[in-house]
Amino acid sequence: MERRNLLRAAVLGGSAAALGGSLWRGAAYAAPAQPGTGPYGALRSPDANGIRLPNGFTSRVIARSGQRVSGTSYTWHNAPDGGACYTDGSGWIYVSNSEINPSGGASAIKFSSTGTITSAYRILSGTRTNCAGGKTPWNTWLSCEEVSLGYVYETDPWGVKAAVRRDAMGRFKHEAAAADPVRKVIYLTEDESNGRFYRFVPTTWGDLSSGTLQVMIAGSATSGSFTWKNVPDPDGSPTSTRTQVSGSKSFSGGEGCHYADDTVWFTTKGDNRVWQLNLTNNTYELAYDDSLVTSGTAPLTGVDNITGSSSGDLFVAEDGGNMEICVITPDDVIAPFLRIDGHSGSEITGPAFSPDGRRLYFSSQRGTSGSSSGGITYEVTGPFRS
């Protein structure tokens, strides 16, 4: 499915100049998403958990930092961040990173088929500032260190196998990862003001112990064509990976990353953008830019983690802003899906859908306290469209 495959009139007064020259000759690029009425309608008043949701949706707290996860003896980690869900028999598992330094790592919560919590446990220890990450098709969790010369760790959501550091995936300020099973690569974002967008090409798909790290090559415009070049020294020392390859495209603070249907989306917090790479024709464009909203107030600021649903909707979480998760529909309408009240010193992290698509998990990293020890992890249930 192509989300943006129709040439539409530019919403910016028909001017390519308004896009900084991003409408290049011979290519058809859609205008970035604009505010409108979302598929779930208006947000209601805050529920008992302080969450504003559309009609038909409910929330519950599933874990709090520093407290035992209900029904278990496991104490939930501080500063919950990136997350993903995995099928476990008739139930599922939600994995969550811990963005603290030292002793970040990751934990998991296991659910029965009815959504009852059955266990919680640690799956990664002894790492630093584990921010986002990504799920692999072979059901491991890639936990990424958001520190200078950070690593990617491949972990077992069931907590049975020991986590493995994947040096070949490069040393830089890792943020998120997204697997592309068609091209058999892993896309990687870098949280630097002049970060790059990478892909890792494993020697053998399903085995991340060796392979080639590549960086995206493109012009300075907000749309165009792109290619890939090998990073000569993935170790990043003494020369950082982002400065090794001439012509590599700079991005302002890479954050979340999501792959589906021959497309990869990733976010950049420095300019509040959602980027879209169309992998069938090797072109890129803006799916959203808060500075290009043509009427009213931009609904999405503090652009951060991103995930998608089976309907093709993208769900983008805010780091700050007004603590919303916004939805971007396949027809390029953006609207708030939920808002958390009273968490002004926090950010929303780790959005991920249960395998059946009926439950959305996420965290308020610092909760109402504004401290990493105040994190709260939630579940929202309701009539998500499929």
Secondary structure as the mmCIF struct_conf table of DSSP 4:
data_model
#
loop_
_struct_conf.conf_type_id
_struct_conf.id
_struct_conf.beg_label_comp_id
_struct_conf.beg_label_asym_id
_struct_conf.beg_label_seq_id
_struct_conf.end_label_comp_id
_struct_conf.end_label_asym_id
_struct_conf.end_label_seq_id
TURN_TY1_P TURN_TY1_P1 ARG A 3 ARG A 4
BEND BEND1 LEU A 6 LEU A 6
TURN_TY1_P TURN_TY1_P2 VAL A 11 GLY A 14
BEND BEND2 ALA A 16 ALA A 16
HELX_RH_3T_P HELX_RH_3T_P1 ALA A 17 LEU A 19
TURN_TY1_P TURN_TY1_P3 GLY A 20 GLY A 20
BEND BEND3 GLY A 21 GLY A 21
BEND BEND4 LEU A 23 LEU A 23
TURN_TY1_P TURN_TY1_P4 ARG A 25 GLY A 26
HELX_LH_PP_P HELX_LH_PP_P1 ALA A 30 ALA A 33
STRN STRN1 GLN A 34 PRO A 35
TURN_TY1_P TURN_TY1_P5 PRO A 39 TYR A 40
STRN STRN2 LEU A 43 LEU A 43
BEND BEND5 SER A 45 SER A 45
TURN_TY1_P TURN_TY1_P6 ALA A 48 ASN A 49
BEND BEND6 GLY A 50 GLY A 50
STRN STRN3 ILE A 51 ARG A 52
STRN STRN4 PRO A 54 PRO A 54
TURN_TY1_P TURN_TY1_P7 ASN A 55 GLY A 56
STRN STRN5 THR A 58 ARG A 64
TURN_TY1_P TURN_TY1_P8 SER A 65 GLY A 66
BEND BEND7 GLN A 67 GLN A 67
STRN STRN6 ARG A 68 ARG A 68
HELX_LH_PP_P HELX_LH_PP_P2 VAL A 69 VAL A 69
TURN_TY1_P TURN_TY1_P9 SER A 70 GLY A 71
BEND BEND8 THR A 72 SER A 73
HELX_LH_PP_P HELX_LH_PP_P3 TYR A 74 TYR A 74
STRN STRN7 THR A 75 THR A 75
HELX_LH_PP_P HELX_LH_PP_P4 TRP A 76 HIS A 77
BEND BEND9 ASN A 78 ALA A 79
STRN STRN8 PRO A 80 ASP A 88
TURN_TY1_P TURN_TY1_P10 GLY A 89 SER A 90
STRN STRN9 GLY A 91 SER A 98
BEND BEND10 ASN A 101 SER A 103
STRN STRN10 ALA A 106 PHE A 111
TURN_TY1_P TURN_TY1_P11 SER A 113 THR A 114
BEND BEND11 GLY A 115 GLY A 115
STRN STRN11 ILE A 117 LEU A 124
BEND BEND12 GLY A 126 GLY A 126
BEND BEND13 ARG A 128 ARG A 128
STRN STRN12 ASN A 130 LYS A 135
TURN_TY1_P TURN_TY1_P12 PRO A 137 TRP A 138
BEND BEND14 ASN A 139 ASN A 139
STRN STRN13 TRP A 141 GLU A 145
BEND BEND15 VAL A 147 VAL A 147
TURN_TY1_P TURN_TY1_P13 SER A 148 LEU A 149
STRN STRN14 GLY A 150 GLY A 150
STRN STRN15 VAL A 152 THR A 155
TURN_TY1_P TURN_TY1_P14 PRO A 157 TRP A 158
BEND BEND16 GLY A 159 GLY A 159
BEND BEND17 LYS A 161 LYS A 161
HELX_LH_PP_P HELX_LH_PP_P5 ALA A 162 ALA A 163
STRN STRN16 VAL A 164 ARG A 165
HELX_RH_3T_P HELX_RH_3T_P2 ASP A 167 MET A 169
STRN STRN17 PHE A 172 PHE A 172
STRN STRN18 HIS A 174 ASP A 180
TURN_TY1_P TURN_TY1_P15 PRO A 181 LYS A 184
STRN STRN19 VAL A 185 GLU A 190
BEND BEND18 GLU A 192 GLU A 192
TURN_TY1_P TURN_TY1_P16 SER A 193 ASN A 194
STRN STRN20 GLY A 195 GLY A 195
STRN STRN21 PHE A 197 THR A 204
TURN_TY1_P TURN_TY1_P17 TRP A 205 GLY A 206
STRN STRN22 ASP A 207 ILE A 217
BEND BEND19 SER A 220 SER A 223
STRN STRN23 GLY A 224 SER A 225
STRN STRN24 THR A 227 ASN A 230
BEND BEND20 PRO A 232 PRO A 232
TURN_TY1_P TURN_TY1_P18 PRO A 234 ASP A 235
BEND BEND21 PRO A 238 THR A 239
HELX_RH_3T_P HELX_RH_3T_P3 THR A 241 THR A 243
BEND BEND22 GLN A 244 VAL A 245
TURN_TY1_P TURN_TY1_P19 SER A 246 GLY A 247
STRN STRN25 SER A 248 SER A 248
HELX_LH_PP_P HELX_LH_PP_P6 LYS A 249 SER A 250
STRN STRN26 PHE A 251 PHE A 251
BEND BEND23 SER A 252 GLY A 253
STRN STRN27 GLY A 254 ALA A 260
TURN_TY1_P TURN_TY1_P20 ASP A 261 ASP A 262
STRN STRN28 THR A 263 THR A 268
TURN_TY1_P TURN_TY1_P21 LYS A 269 ASN A 272
STRN STRN29 ARG A 273 ASN A 278
TURN_TY1_P TURN_TY1_P22 LEU A 279 ASN A 282
STRN STRN30 THR A 283 ASP A 289
HELX_RH_3T_P HELX_RH_3T_P4 ASP A 290 LEU A 292
BEND BEND24 SER A 295 GLY A 296
BEND BEND25 PRO A 299 PRO A 299
BEND BEND26 GLY A 302 GLY A 302
STRN STRN31 VAL A 303 GLY A 308
TURN_TY1_P TURN_TY1_P23 SER A 310 SER A 311
BEND BEND27 GLY A 312 GLY A 312
STRN STRN32 LEU A 314 GLU A 318
BEND BEND28 ASP A 319 GLY A 320
TURN_TY1_P TURN_TY1_P24 GLY A 321 ASN A 322
BEND BEND29 MET A 323 MET A 323
STRN STRN33 GLU A 324 ILE A 328
TURN_TY1_P TURN_TY1_P25 PRO A 330 ASP A 331
BEND BEND30 ASP A 332 ASP A 332
STRN STRN34 VAL A 333 ILE A 340
TURN_TY1_P TURN_TY1_P26 ASP A 341 GLY A 342
TURN_TY1_P TURN_TY1_P27 SER A 344 GLY A 345
STRN STRN35 ILE A 348 PHE A 353
TURN_TY1_P TURN_TY1_P28 PRO A 355 ASP A 356
BEND BEND31 GLY A 357 ARG A 358
STRN STRN36 ARG A 359 SER A 364
TURN_TY1_P TURN_TY1_P29 GLN A 365 GLY A 370
BEND BEND32 SER A 371 SER A 371
HELX_RH_3T_P HELX_RH_3T_P5 SER A 372 GLY A 374
STRN STRN37 ILE A 376 THR A 381
BEND BEND33 GLY A 382 GLY A 382
#
